[in-house]
């Protein structure tokens, strides 16, 4: 079940948009502060604020943060949160090449 959710999340991350879909945070801050199995949803909100998210029927949530990559481009940092409010996985996607 988790693999299916994460696969859906990966595919959803491939969509393109002219505007950044999530809150903008430096990539280094995200990578240092978000620890799967430890970081909570409340800690994410306190550290980085709200962002674009998707809530699945299973109770899992996917949150997307953006990191400026120059030239109007953004890298994505996707966080999967379990129904208990704990980060279970993260994924980083580099900014698309112009």
PENORLIN-V298618 format. One record per residue. N is the residue number from 0. OMEGA is omega as a letter, one per 30 degrees, with the letter a starting at -180 (NA if undefined). Layout:
n=N omega=OMEGA
n=N omega=OMEGA
//
This chain:
n=0 omega=a
n=1 omega=l
n=2 omega=l
n=3 omega=l
n=4 omega=a
n=5 omega=l
n=6 omega=l
n=7 omega=l
n=8 omega=l
n=9 omega=l
n=10 omega=l
n=11 omega=l
n=12 omega=a
n=13 omega=l
n=14 omega=l
n=15 omega=a
n=16 omega=l
n=17 omega=l
n=18 omega=l
n=19 omega=a
n=20 omega=a
n=21 omega=l
n=22 omega=a
n=23 omega=a
n=24 omega=l
n=25 omega=a
n=26 omega=a
n=27 omega=l
n=28 omega=a
n=29 omega=a
n=30 omega=a
n=31 omega=a
n=32 omega=a
n=33 omega=a
n=34 omega=l
n=35 omega=l
n=36 omega=a
n=37 omega=a
n=38 omega=l
n=39 omega=l
n=40 omega=l
n=41 omega=l
n=42 omega=l
n=43 omega=l
n=44 omega=a
n=45 omega=a
n=46 omega=a
n=47 omega=a
n=48 omega=a
n=49 omega=l
n=50 omega=l
n=51 omega=l
n=52 omega=l
n=53 omega=l
n=54 omega=a
n=55 omega=l
n=56 omega=a
n=57 omega=a
n=58 omega=l
n=59 omega=l
n=60 omega=l
n=61 omega=l
n=62 omega=a
n=63 omega=l
n=64 omega=a
n=65 omega=l
n=66 omega=l
n=67 omega=a
n=68 omega=l
n=69 omega=l
n=70 omega=a
n=71 omega=a
n=72 omega=a
n=73 omega=l
n=74 omega=l
n=75 omega=l
n=76 omega=a
n=77 omega=a
n=78 omega=l
n=79 omega=a
n=80 omega=a
n=81 omega=a
n=82 omega=l
n=83 omega=l
n=84 omega=a
n=85 omega=l
n=86 omega=l
n=87 omega=a
n=88 omega=l
n=89 omega=l
n=90 omega=l
n=91 omega=l
n=92 omega=a
n=93 omega=l
n=94 omega=l
n=95 omega=l
n=96 omega=a
n=97 omega=NA
//
